[in-house]
């Protein structure tokens, strides 16, 4: 059985507050990171270099998610905004959903982004257009997940899943 991991970190990236999102891309080469201070960056995992400084989220970052192809990144926060970026940190869309956004997940084919905004689930396309917003749940949505085949999306809210 291996022992505890010890030693010094090979690199560090300072953010303005507690880190609330840290998500590597599918290739494992970079990670999107954000803090309660609202700052968000993309970091090279081999070197620790910040390869992209992303737009701040007033009141804090809550979630980061990459598409399975790794070509799209979504960052969301307590300010009610979802920002969609390309793989290099170029901003493609900013969507204001009017409620804090604690969870988001790309569909397996990368065509749709399911986003929890307060008690409502929204579907966004890659340009940030929302073709669907579902009925409100009884409480705040805390997690979002797609079925493997991408035909269904589920949410977890206080007291259950749907």
CORGIDA-V653312 format. One record per residue. N is the residue number from 1. D_FIRST is the distance of its C-alpha to the first C-alpha in Angstrom with 1 decimal. Layout:
# CORGIDA-V653312
N,D_FIRST + N,D_FIRST
This chain:
# CORGIDA-V653312
1,0.0 + 2,3.8 + 3,6.5 + 4,9.7 + 5,12.1 + 6,15.1 + 7,18.4 + 8,21.7 + 9,22.6 + 10,24.3 + 11,27.0 + 12,28.4 + 13,31.2 + 14,33.2 + 15,34.7 + 16,37.3 + 17,35.4 + 18,32.3 + 19,30.6 + 20,31.2 + 21,30.5 + 22,28.1 + 23,28.1 + 24,27.3 + 25,29.7 + 26,28.7 + 27,28.5 + 28,26.1 + 29,28.6 + 30,29.9 + 31,29.4 + 32,32.1 + 33,31.7 + 34,34.1 + 35,34.6 + 36,36.7 + 37,39.1 + 38,40.0 + 39,38.9 + 40,37.1 + 41,35.9 + 42,34.3 + 43,31.8 + 44,30.8 + 45,27.0 + 46,27.0 + 47,29.5 + 48,29.7 + 49,33.4 + 50,35.3 + 51,36.9 + 52,38.9 + 53,40.1 + 54,40.9 + 55,43.5 + 56,42.8 + 57,42.7 + 58,44.8 + 59,42.9 + 60,39.5 + 61,37.3 + 62,35.6 + 63,34.2 + 64,33.6 + 65,33.2 + 66,33.5 + 67,35.3 + 68,33.2 + 69,35.2 + 70,34.4 + 71,38.1 + 72,38.7 + 73,37.2 + 74,38.3 + 75,37.9 + 76,39.4 + 77,40.1 + 78,41.9 + 79,45.1 + 80,45.4 + 81,45.1 + 82,43.0 + 83,43.1 + 84,42.4 + 85,41.6 + 86,41.4 + 87,38.3 + 88,39.9 + 89,40.6 + 90,44.2 + 91,45.3 + 92,46.7 + 93,47.5 + 94,47.6 + 95,48.0 + 96,49.1 + 97,48.1 + 98,49.5 + 99,46.5 + 100,43.1 + 101,40.6 + 102,37.1 + 103,35.8 + 104,36.6 + 105,35.4 + 106,36.8 + 107,37.7 + 108,35.9 + 109,39.0 + 110,39.3 + 111,42.9 + 112,42.4 + 113,40.7 + 114,40.3 + 115,40.7 + 116,40.7 + 117,43.5 + 118,43.9 + 119,44.6 + 120,45.6 + 121,43.8 + 122,45.3 + 123,45.0 + 124,45.6 + 125,46.3 + 126,45.0 + 127,48.2 + 128,47.6 + 129,50.3 + 130,49.7 + 131,51.2 + 132,49.8 + 133,49.1 + 134,48.3 + 135,49.6 + 136,48.1 + 137,45.3 + 138,45.9 + 139,43.5 + 140,41.6 + 141,39.3 + 142,35.8 + 143,34.1 + 144,35.4 + 145,33.9 + 146,35.5 + 147,35.3 + 148,33.8 + 149,37.3 + 150,38.7 + 151,41.4 + 152,40.4 + 153,39.0 + 154,37.7 + 155,37.7 + 156,36.0 + 157,38.3 + 158,38.3 + 159,38.8 + 160,37.8 + 161,37.4 + 162,40.1
